[in-house]
Each structure stands twice: as C-alpha cells, then as structure tokens.
C-alpha cells in the first residue's frame, strides 16, 4: 500500500466482495440472526470457493498467498451485511490458523492448517477460561506429560467455532509446569472426537447470534506428543502474538460496522421528517453524523496502517492495539448514535440498526478488552 490506498487488485477484490454481500447475504443474514442459526455449511463452502478463507495463508498450505490487507478488504465488505460470513474470513486468516502457521511443524501445517485454509474445516481458538480472560497468564487448564502423550484437564469459555458441523478441533493454551516459580505454557491441537473433550450447549449472547459460542471441557483428554504446537514453554508468547494480529481484524470489523450504521443513519436522517423537514437538517442530528464520519476515517487509517506493518514484517503490536481500541469504541459510539437517530424504529429487534447495535459491544471485548489495549499501549510508552 502507498499512503494506505488500495492497489487495483485490492479494489477489484473489494468490489467483488461487496457484490457477494449484496447479492447473497442481505436477507439470509437477518434471518440467521433472528433464528440464531450458524452459518450453513454451503455458505462456508461458498466463501472457500471464492478463496476468502485462506486469503492471507501461503499457497503451499492451501491458501491464496495474499496479504492481511487483502483479507481486511473482504472482511470489511462482508461485515457491512453479514457478520457471520465476515467472522469466518477473520477466523480463517487469523485466530487458530495463525498459531499453526507461525509455530507448527511442516507436518502439522499440512495436516491441520491446510483444511482450515481450504475451507473444508473450521477451527477454534481456545484461550479464555471462566476465571481467565484479560489475564491470559492466569489460565488453569493444565497439560501433563504421560509417556508419549499429553493429558489435558481444564475448561475453556466463550469459544467460537468449536461446535459447528464443520468444526475439526480446537487450538488451546495450557499450563505445562513451572520453572523457577514461573508457569510454563504450551499450545496444543485437540481434534474433535478426542476422548475426554466435550462441548457445552451454545451460549445465548446479546449479539452475534449466528455464531456458535460454547464452553469446552477437557477431562483426562489425551493427545499424542505431536499435538504440541511449537516448543513447550512458549505457548503463552505464541497465543499473545496471534492475538495481536487478530486485533487488526477486529478493528476491520469495527470499521465495517461503523460504515454500515453511518449509511443507515444518514439515509434515515434524510428521509424521516419532523416539524416539516428531514431530521438531518437539525444540527443535533447533523453533528452526530459528522462526528461518526470523522472518527470512521481515523479508525480506517489506524486499521490499515497496522495491517500494512504486519504485511511488511515490521513491529505492529502497538499499532494493532491502537487500531482495535479506537475502532471498536468508535463502532459502539456510532451504533448508539444511529439507534438514537432512528428513534423507536431503531429499538425494534427486526431493524438492521438494532442488530448492528447488539453486535457492536463484543468488538470492545474480543481479542482483548479496551482496558487491555490501553495497557499494551501504555507499556509501549514505557509506563
């Protein structure tokens, strides 16, 4: 990117993704949300056929060999209409797939990374626990060596993509021991069907209703030694590195949501009349829209700046935290303002703006809360 302008190829990718969103997902996305239905297998297959699920994954592992910016372009366009479709593009280009890509052996990449990149399977990212969210180091799930196997015991919470009909397994973080009074951690891949690995019922959320989210329980769950990803003792560092990359995609989802609610609010403000004129003519409404538009532009630049650093192989963790923090908070302010501008219509569950409003909050929580992003940024400042 030059000055964060998209290349001609990325502009074409953006145009195609926008057309797919408009032609395919407008009606079903609303239905899936209201019915709390996960993205159907055939729609995951559609995303795979379009090359979106492995867009930023190397070709030798079944991907398209593109960049993170390429993936963000698609995520942004799809999420304006269908967050579940956009989320799968996010998960299949960051999340669990990156743990395996960055730290796995060649054999692990061919065995577990390729199906995720090709879209024949979905993976889950097993970090959060009932008592460990923002403080990832405090996880209690443990893995102990027993002969040639690892035995895993513990519980993961709020895990997405683990219980769909296409879910193949979960990449999880576990404590593997202690050294000099400090915990050691390991990353593990646990396939579906492994004895001792069970999934809870789908959790009922206030938003993202069409995404499968569950509790995962590991009770004497035994996996072979070659299911350890990377070096034992380095698991926490591995997961935190992947989280940093994932934050850029959450920022893109936030930019997309803000773009969508700004369009909805602007359309409503020009059509809805009160006191003999469109409500957009009133300064109170017009200034809300102006503020959203200004913050949206800043959020987009932060997001694509972080992605361009990632693609260039330069340090990006602080910029990713800034992008995620700002863009997610902008999205929540924008969604709230859009509902306010819609008035009673915006409070109706069936309205598009209400669905965006319900979906916005998780953007300030997932991949590290806003509070954690501020801590990351402050530490980069030397505080």
C-alpha positions in Angstrom: 0.0 0.0 0.0 1.1 3.5 -0.7 -0.4 6.0 1.7 -2.9 3.2 2.6 -4.5 3.4 -0.8 -5.7 0.0 -2.1 -4.0 -1.5 -5.2 -6.0 -2.1 -8.3 -6.2 -5.8 -7.4 -7.5 -5.0 -3.9 -10.1 -2.6 -5.3 -11.3 -5.4 -7.5 -11.3 -7.8 -4.5 -13.3 -5.1 -2.6 -15.9 -4.7 -5.5 -16.4 -8.5 -5.8 -16.8 -8.9 -2.0 -19.3 -6.0 -1.9 -21.3 -7.6 -4.7 -21.3 -11.0 -2.9 -22.6 -9.3 0.3 -25.4 -7.5 -1.6 -26.4 -10.4 -3.8 -26.2 -13.3 -1.3 -26.4 -12.2 2.3 -28.8 -9.4 2.8 -32.0 -11.5 3.5 -30.4 -14.6 5.0 -28.1 -12.7 7.3 -31.1 -11.1 9.0 -32.9 -14.5 9.2 -29.9 -16.3 10.7 -29.5 -13.6 13.3 -33.2 -13.7 14.4 -33.2 -17.6 14.3 -29.8 -17.9 16.0 -28.6 -20.1 13.1 -24.9 -20.7 12.5 -23.6 -20.0 9.0 -24.7 -23.0 7.0 -22.1 -25.4 5.5 -22.9 -24.4 2.0 -22.2 -20.8 2.8 -18.8 -21.7 4.3 -18.2 -23.6 1.1 -19.1 -20.5 -0.9 -16.5 -18.5 1.0 -14.0 -21.2 0.4 -14.7 -21.3 -3.4 -14.2 -17.5 -3.5 -10.8 -18.1 -2.0 -11.6 -15.9 1.1 -11.0 -18.5 3.9 -7.3 -18.8 3.1 -6.8 -15.5 1.5 -3.8 -14.5 3.7 -2.4 -18.0 4.1 0.6 -19.2 1.9 -0.3 -21.2 -1.2 1.8 -24.2 0.0 -0.7 -24.7 2.8 -3.9 -24.4 0.7 -4.2 -20.6 0.9 -4.2 -17.9 -1.7 -0.9 -16.3 -0.7 -2.4 -12.9 -0.2 -1.8 -10.3 2.5 -3.6 -9.3 5.6 -4.8 -6.2 3.9 -6.4 -8.4 1.2 -8.3 -10.2 4.0 -9.4 -7.0 5.7 -10.8 -5.7 2.4 -13.1 -8.7 2.2 -13.9 -8.7 5.9 -14.9 -5.1 5.8 -17.3 -5.5 2.8 -18.9 -8.7 4.1 -19.4 -7.4 7.6 -21.5 -4.5 6.3 -24.2 -7.1 5.6 -23.3 -10.4 7.2 -21.1 -10.5 10.3 -21.1 -14.4 10.5 -19.6 -14.6 7.0 -17.0 -11.9 7.8 -16.2 -13.6 11.0 -15.3 -16.9 9.3 -13.0 -14.9 6.9 -11.4 -13.4 10.1 -11.0 -16.7 11.9 -9.6 -18.5 8.8 -7.0 -15.8 8.3 -6.0 -15.1 11.9 -7.1 -16.9 15.1 -6.3 -20.6 15.4 -4.9 -20.9 11.9 -2.1 -18.5 12.7 -0.9 -20.5 15.7 -0.4 -23.5 13.5 1.1 -21.4 10.6 3.5 -19.4 12.8 4.7 -22.2 15.1 3.7 -25.6 13.8 5.9 -28.2 12.1 5.6 -28.8 8.4 3.7 -32.0 9.1 1.2 -30.1 11.4 0.7 -27.4 8.8 -0.2 -29.9 6.1 -2.4 -31.9 8.5 -4.3 -29.1 10.3 -3.6 -25.8 8.6 -4.5 -26.9 5.0 -8.1 -27.9 5.8 -8.7 -24.6 7.5 -7.2 -22.6 4.7 -9.1 -24.6 2.1 -12.4 -24.2 4.0 -13.1 -27.8 4.4 -13.0 -27.5 8.2 -13.3 -24.8 10.8 -11.1 -24.3 13.9 -11.5 -22.7 17.3 -9.1 -20.6 19.4 -9.1 -21.9 23.0 -7.7 -19.2 25.3 -10.4 -17.7 27.5 -11.5 -19.6 30.7 -14.2 -19.0 33.3 -11.6 -17.3 35.6 -9.1 -16.1 33.0 -10.0 -13.6 30.3 -7.9 -10.4 30.0 -5.3 -12.1 32.3 -4.3 -14.8 29.9 -1.4 -15.9 32.2 -3.8 -17.0 34.9 -5.4 -19.8 32.9 -5.9 -23.1 34.9 -6.1 -25.6 32.1 -3.2 -27.9 32.5 -1.4 -30.4 30.3 0.9 -33.0 31.8 3.2 -35.4 30.0 2.3 -39.1 30.4 4.6 -41.3 28.4 4.3 -40.3 24.8 1.1 -38.4 25.3 -0.1 -35.2 26.9 -3.1 -35.3 29.2 -5.2 -32.1 29.3 -7.6 -31.1 32.1 -9.5 -27.8 32.3 -12.3 -25.6 31.0 -12.4 -23.0 28.2 -15.2 -20.5 28.0 -16.8 -18.3 25.3 -15.1 -20.3 22.5 -16.4 -19.7 19.0 -16.5 -22.2 16.1 -15.9 -25.3 18.3 -19.4 -26.8 17.9 -20.4 -26.3 14.3 -20.9 -29.2 11.9 -17.6 -28.3 10.2 -15.6 -27.8 13.4 -12.4 -30.0 13.2 -10.8 -29.2 16.6 -9.5 -26.5 18.9 -6.1 -25.0 19.3 -5.7 -24.3 23.0 -3.3 -22.9 25.6 -2.5 -24.9 28.7 -0.1 -24.7 31.7 2.6 -27.4 31.3 4.5 -26.9 34.5 6.6 -24.5 36.5 10.2 -23.4 36.4 11.8 -21.1 39.0 8.4 -20.3 40.3 7.0 -19.3 36.9 4.4 -21.1 34.9 5.3 -22.7 31.6 2.8 -22.9 28.8 2.2 -25.0 25.7 -0.1 -24.7 22.7 -2.0 -27.9 21.7 -4.3 -29.0 19.0 -7.2 -31.2 20.2 -9.2 -32.8 17.4 -13.0 -33.3 17.6 -13.8 -36.8 18.9 -10.9 -37.0 21.2 -11.8 -38.9 24.4 -12.2 -36.5 27.3 -13.1 -33.5 25.2 -16.7 -32.4 25.5 -18.6 -29.3 24.4 -21.3 -27.4 26.3 -24.6 -26.2 24.8 -24.5 -23.0 22.6 -24.3 -19.9 24.8 -27.0 -17.2 24.5 -25.4 -13.9 23.7 -26.8 -10.4 23.3 -25.3 -10.2 19.8 -23.6 -12.2 17.1 -26.4 -14.7 17.4 -25.5 -16.6 14.3 -22.1 -17.5 15.7 -21.5 -20.8 17.6 -20.1 -20.0 21.1 -19.6 -22.6 23.8 -17.9 -23.8 26.9 -15.3 -26.6 26.3 -14.4 -29.2 28.9 -11.2 -31.3 29.0 -11.3 -34.2 31.5 -8.3 -36.5 31.2 -8.2 -35.6 27.5 -5.2 -37.5 26.0 -3.5 -36.3 22.8 -0.2 -37.6 21.3 3.0 -35.7 21.8 3.0 -34.4 18.2 -0.2 -32.4 19.1 2.0 -29.9 20.9 2.5 -26.9 18.6 5.9 -25.3 18.8 8.2 -25.5 21.7 6.9 -26.4 25.2 7.2 -23.4 27.4 6.5 -20.9 24.6 2.7 -21.3 24.4 1.7 -18.0 26.1 4.0 -16.0 23.9 2.6 -17.8 20.8 -1.0 -17.0 21.7 -0.3 -13.4 22.6 1.4 -12.9 19.2 -1.6 -14.3 17.4 -3.9 -12.2 19.5 -2.0 -9.1 18.3 -2.7 -10.0 14.7 -6.3 -10.8 15.4 -6.8 -7.3 16.8 -6.3 -5.8 13.4 -9.2 -7.9 12.0 -11.4 -6.9 14.9 -10.6 -3.3 14.0 -11.6 -4.0 10.4 -14.9 -5.5 11.7 -15.4 -2.3 13.7 -14.7 -0.1 10.7 -17.2 -2.1 8.7 -19.9 -1.8 11.4 -19.3 1.9 11.7 -19.6 2.3 7.9 -22.9 0.4 7.8 -24.6 2.3 10.7 -23.4 5.6 9.3 -25.1 4.8 6.0 -28.3 3.6 7.7 -28.4 6.7 10.0 -27.7 9.1 7.1 -30.4 7.5 5.0 -32.9 7.7 7.8 -32.0 11.3 8.6 -32.7 12.4 5.0 -36.0 10.5 4.8 -37.5 10.9 8.2 -39.4 14.3 8.6 -40.3 16.0 11.8 -41.5 19.6 12.2 -41.8 19.9 8.4 -38.3 19.0 7.4 -35.9 16.0 7.3 -34.4 15.4 10.8 -30.9 15.6 9.2 -31.4 19.3 8.8 -31.4 19.7 12.6 -27.9 20.5 13.9 -28.2 17.9 16.7 -28.6 15.1 14.2 -26.2 16.5 11.5 -23.4 16.9 14.0 -23.8 13.3 15.2 -23.4 12.1 11.6 -20.4 14.4 11.1 -18.7 13.1 14.2 -19.2 9.5 13.1 -17.8 10.2 9.7 -14.7 11.8 11.1 -14.0 9.1 13.6 -14.6 6.4 10.9 -11.9 7.9 8.7 -9.4 7.9 11.6 -10.3 4.3 12.5 -9.8 3.1 9.0 -6.4 4.7 8.7 -5.3 3.2 12.0 -6.5 -0.2 10.9 -4.9 -0.3 7.5 -1.7 1.2 8.9 -1.4 -1.7 11.4 -2.2 -4.3 8.7 0.5 -2.8 6.3 3.1 -3.1 9.1 2.1 -6.7 9.6 2.4 -7.5 5.9 5.8 -5.7 5.8 7.1 -7.9 8.6 7.6 -4.8 10.8 6.7 -4.5 14.5 2.9 -3.9 14.7 1.6 -4.9 18.1 1.2 -1.4 19.5 -0.4 -0.2 16.3 -2.7 -3.2 16.3 -3.8 -2.3 19.9 -4.4 1.3 18.9 -6.4 0.3 15.9 -8.5 -2.2 17.8 -9.1 0.2 20.8 -10.1 3.2 18.7 -12.1 1.4 16.0 -14.1 -0.7 18.4 -15.0 2.2 20.6 -15.9 4.3 17.6 -18.2 1.4 16.4 -20.0 1.4 19.7 -20.5 5.2 19.7 -21.7 5.1 16.1 -24.1 2.3 16.7 -25.6 4.0 19.7 -25.9 7.3 17.8 -27.5 5.5 14.9 -30.2 3.9 17.1 -30.8 7.3 18.6 -31.3 8.9 15.2 -33.7 6.1 14.2 -35.7 6.6 17.4 -38.3 4.0 18.1 -37.6 2.2 14.8 -34.1 1.7 15.9 -35.2 -0.1 19.0 -37.1 -2.8 17.1 -35.3 -6.1 17.1 -36.0 -6.7 13.4 -34.3 -3.5 12.3 -30.9 -3.6 10.8 -29.6 -0.9 13.0 -30.7 -2.8 16.1 -28.7 -5.8 15.0 -25.6 -3.7 14.5 -26.1 -2.2 17.9 -26.4 -5.6 19.5 -23.3 -6.8 17.7 -21.1 -3.8 18.5 -20.3 -4.5 22.1 -18.3 -7.6 21.6 -15.8 -5.6 19.5 -14.6 -3.9 22.7 -14.2 -7.3 24.4 -13.0 -9.9 21.9 -9.2 -10.3 21.3 -8.5 -8.3 24.4 -10.7 -5.7 26.1 -10.3 -2.0 25.6 -8.7 -1.9 29.0 -6.1 -4.4 27.9 -5.4 -2.4 24.7 -4.7 0.7 26.8 -2.3 -1.3 29.0 -0.5 -2.6 25.9 -0.2 1.0 24.5 0.9 2.4 27.9 3.7 -0.3 28.2 4.9 0.7 24.7 5.2 4.2 26.1 7.4 2.9 28.9 4.7 3.5 31.6 
